[in-house]
C-alpha cells in the first residue's frame, strides 16, 4: 500500500511539489517521491461536474431563455387541456361512447398542470423547475397518446356496435365530440413533442462546454514527479499555485535510483566470503 506523507511548508522543497490539484484537493507524496491524488478525487470530480452543469444551465436559462417559444407552448397546451376537459364533460352529459373512462378529464388535468409549470418557468427560471417541467412533458406524451388518441379511436370504432346494442346507454348523435377530442389530442401531442425536442437545443452548448471537463473527471488518478526543483506534470494536467511542500522529498528521481544502486553494491560486498574481505583489506593496506 502506498505510504502517505503529510504536506508541510518545509524548505528547500517548497517549489517542488504542487499541493493542490485541479479542483483544489491536496496531493499525497510517497516515499518514492511520487505524488498521487487523494482517494476522494474521483468523487469530487463527479460532484464538481454536476455542480458545473447546474450552474451553466442556470446561466443559460437566464441569458438566452426562449421566451416566445415557451410562452407559445404553455398557452397552447393550457388552451388545449381546458377544451378537452369541457368536451369530456359534454360527452359525459350526453352519454357518449366510453364516457365513463373520463379520459378528457384526467388527461386534461395533467396537461393543465404541465402547462402552468411551463408558464411558471418564464418568471422563475430555475434548474429544478426546468427539469420537472421537462420530465412532465416527457410523461405527457404517454398521457396524450393514451387519453386522447387510444380512447377516442376505440370509441369511434365501436360507436355503431355500442349504440346498436345499448341504445339507452349511448348517444350516437355525439360522435363528433370524439372526433374533435381526437383531433385536439394530435395537436396536443405535437405541442409536447416540439417542447421536448426544441428545448434541449437551448442548453446544448452547456453540455458541450462540460464535455471536456467530464472527460477529465472520468480519468484515473495521475502520477506526478518532483525533479530538479521543478514541477513536471504528465498527461496534460494543470499546475496549481505552490503553497506547501513535502516533509519527505528528494531532489530528483535519479538520486533515489543512485542510492538504490549504491546500497545494492554494499550488500553484494557484505555477502562475499570473509576471507575475501580480509584479503581485500590487506591489499588496500599495501
Secondary structure, DSSP 8 states (H G I E B T S, - for coil): ----B-EE--TTSTTTS--B-TTS-BEEE-TTSEEEE-TTHHHHHHHHHHHHHHHHHHHHHHHS--HHHHHHHHHHHHHHHHHHHHHHHHHHHTT-TTGGG-HHHHHHHHHHHHHHHHHHHHH---HHHHHHHHHHHHHHHHHIIIIIIIHHHHHHHTHHHHHHH-TTT--GGGHHHHHHHHHHHHHHHHHHHHHHHHGGGGSHHHHHHHHHHHHHHTS---EEEEETTEEEESSS--------EESS--S-HHHHHHHHHHHHHHHHHHTS-HHHHHHHHHHHH-
